[in-house]
Amino acid sequence: ISDALRHTTHLIVLVAPDEAGDPVLNAAGEAIRAKMPALQWIGYLSTVGVYGDHGGAWVDESAECRPVSKRSVMRVAAEQEWLALGREIGKPVAILRLSGIYGPGRNALANLEDGTARRLVKPGQVFNRIHCDDIAGALWHLADSNRGGIFNVTDDEPAPPQDVVAYAAGVMGVEAPPEIPFETAQLSPMARSFYGENKRVANAAIKAAGYSFRLPNYRVALERMWADGNWRDGQPRSPMKRS
């Protein structure tokens, strides 16, 4: 590990914080400070959950963080720890605030096929989302230029979740499931907590940094995954062929 740290130029942190703080900093903070002479850049993957609830309004990186859930409160603290470390050692730190992640095996197409898709309706509610390919793309873009700062990594179009399911059903040529009022839906406490936050997250900063989204909205992404046949597990095949 010491040899790997000594030669590492770019450090990407994906581990979520817990009540004890950031696990990576707790375990390796001193090593990062003293044993990484080649380090040029740090990337920390956070969440748009740090913004909390803004009543459906647009927010950008300058917006006040109003974390609602305990996990988002811990994310805000972890972001600050990593930014402070960057200032201490004189290295750029990029905070990537990710929205709802989807991709192969984790999308409305796959949910429709396995029967778990639901069209929950809470009037005025929207969610932000990002395809995993654009997470990787944004990371690579920022790392390649050693650019620091805070960046929302989210697509262009916040949308009601029921609309995404309906569009996916249209792409597949199947009937969309019926709408279910949010008030009567059976949800886990964590799933219900997501509906306690409503905001539209802007992505102008990452675009201004020179990144172009590969899949700029859910319609483009669902159509692309369906056409490529990689919506189940990332392996290209005929859309409806399992083998």
HUNOR-V644714 format. One line per field, one symbol per residue. psi: psi as a letter, one per 40 degrees, with the letter a starting at -180 (. if undefined). burial: + if it has 9 or more other ideal C-beta (glycine too) atoms within 8 Angstrom, else -. Layout:
psi=???
burial=???
//
This chain:
psi=ddddddehdhhhhehiiadeahdddddedddddefgdehdihhhhaieeddahffeiiiaeeihhghdidddddddddddddddddddefihhhhhhiahhiahegiddddddeeehighhhhehiiiihidddddddddddddefhiahhhgiaegiihdddddddddddefihiiiihhddeihiiddddddeehhihhifdddddeehhhdgeiddddddddddeffedeehhihdehd.
burial=----++-+-++++---+---++++++-++-+++-++--+-++++++++++++++-+--+++-----+++--++++++++-+++-++--+-+++++++++-+++++-++++++----+-+++---+++++++++++-+++-+++---+++++++++--+++++-++++++-++---++--+-+--+------++-+-+++++++-+++-+-+-+-+-++-+++++++--++++------+----
//
